[in-house]
Amino acid sequence: MIKMNYRLLAFAMFAVLLAVAQAAPQGSGRAVNFTLRSVDGGSITPDTVRGDVVVLAFGATWLPLSREQVQSVQKLADQYSARNLRVYWVSTDSESPKSKNYATDTQLRAFAHKNGLKAPVLRDPDGTVSKQLGVDQLPAVVILDRQGNVYGSPLGGLDPERSLSDQLGPILDKLL
């Protein structure tokens, strides 16, 4: 039986995806149309964030890496707070009480608070938006450029040993 080092595999996958995303020319993304609801009320669409670079970090409270992910999301938001970067954590937890992955807005706010996440928490409970954006694994990050277009490919397989700022910094610095 072959024993796999999943962290090493995730890092290798991220390195390949990062290289592909960095090679994509600015503005090469496709336009998208979506609405994500905030757990604190309101919602965002590509039109409401146009003019800013946006990071959508998709995850779920039931994922083992979620605690590290949301802490890294907050550090990224703090580091780029003065540079017109909007950072959101997007929960894919279900809104259906019948689902084993169910979480209420109150539970998501408590999860964010417990893990130091002050960045807005959005919901994609049926995965419609994540699928539309090409996300095929969690956690994953999608970057929107200033025109509201998807920049590069979704970045999955994020290295839990490195900060999100280190992993996304070269891309974000290029876009900002």
N, C-alpha and C positions, 0 to 999 in steps of 0.2 A: 504494500500500500504506500502511495506517495503522500508524504506529509507536506502540506502547503503552508507557507508563511503568508497569510492574508494581508498583513500590513505591507509587506514587500510587494505583493501583487497589486494592491491598491495604489501604492506609490508609483509603481511602474506604469500603471494605466493612467494615472494623473499626469505623469511626465509626458507621455505621448499626447494626451489631449491638450495639455498646456502648450506644447510645441506647435500643434496644429492651430490652436486658437491664436497664438502669437503671430503666426505666419499669415493669418487672414488680414486683408487690408481693411482699414477703418471704413465703416459704412457698408461693408460687404454683406451685412446681415439682412434678413428678411423682415418686412414689417409684420407685426403681430397685432391682434386685437383680443383683449381679454379684460376681465374684471376680477380682482381678488378682494375679498371682504376682509376688513380688519376686525380683530377680536375686540377692539375698543370702539367700534362704530366707524362708519365711512367705508370707503373702498378706494382702490387705485386702478387706473387704466393706463395704457401707454400715453394717452393725452395728458393725464394729470401729472406725469413725471417727465414729460418732454422738456428738454433743455438741460437735464441732469443725466449723469451716468447712473445706472441702477444695477444693484446686485440683488438678485433673488436667490436666497439660499434655501433650497427645498430640503425638508427633513420631516421627522416624525418623533413624537415623544417616546415611542416604544423602541426606537433604534438604540442600540448600545452606545453609539458614538454621538448621540444627540447632545448630551451635556457638553462635551468638548466642542461640538459644532457651534452651539449657541454662544458659548464663551468666546470662541474665535470670531464669530459674526460680530459680537459686541466690540471686540478689540479692533476689528476692521472699521466699524462705524466710527469709533472714537478717533482712530488714526486719520481718517479721511473726512472728518466732520466739517472742516473748513474749505473743502474742495469740490462742492457741488456733487457729492456722491450720496445717493440714497441707498441705504442698506435695509433689507427686509428679510425676516425669517419666515418662510412659508411652510405652514404645517399641512401635511397630507393626512393627518388624523381624520377619521370619519366623523360625521355629524349624526350618524344613525346609532341610536342606543343598542340596536341589535348587532352591531359590528363588534368584533373583538378589539378593533383598533379605535374605539370610540373615545372622543374627548370633547368636553364642553368648552365654550369660550373661557369660562372661569378656570377650568383645569389648565388650559393653555396659558392663561395669564399667570397662574400660580407656578407653572413649570418655568416660564420665562423669568419670573421674579426670583425663584429659588436658585436659578443658574446665572443670575446677574445680567440678563438680557433686557436692555432698555430700548433697543431698536424695535420698530413696529413688528407685530406678529400678524401675519395674514393667513387666510385659510384657502386651501384647495382640496376640499374633502373628497371629491370624487375623482381627482387627478386629471380633470379636463385640461387645465392650464398647463400642468407639467407635461402632459402628453403632447399638447399643441407645441410646446417649446422644445420638444425632443428629449426630455428627461426620461431615461430608462433605468435609472438606479438612484438609490438614496444613500447617503446625502449627495446632493448635486448643486451646482451653482450655474445660474444663467445670468449673463451680463447683457444689459440693454445700453446701446449708445445714446448720445444726446438727442438723436432723432426718434428714439423709441424702437429702434430695430434690434433684433437679436445680434449680438456680436460674437462671431465664431460659433463653436458648438458648445452644448452644455458640458460643464466640467464635472465629471464624476470620479469616484475613486480617490477622493481627497485624502491627503496624508495626514492622519491624526497627530503625528509627531511634529508637524510644522504648522505655524500659524497661517491663517487664511490670508493675512496681509503679505506674508512672504510668498505664498503661492499665487496670489492674484495681483500683487503689486506691479509687476512689469506690464501687464495688460491694462490695469487701471491707470497707471501713469501715462501710458500712451494715449488713452482715451480722454484723460482730463487735461 
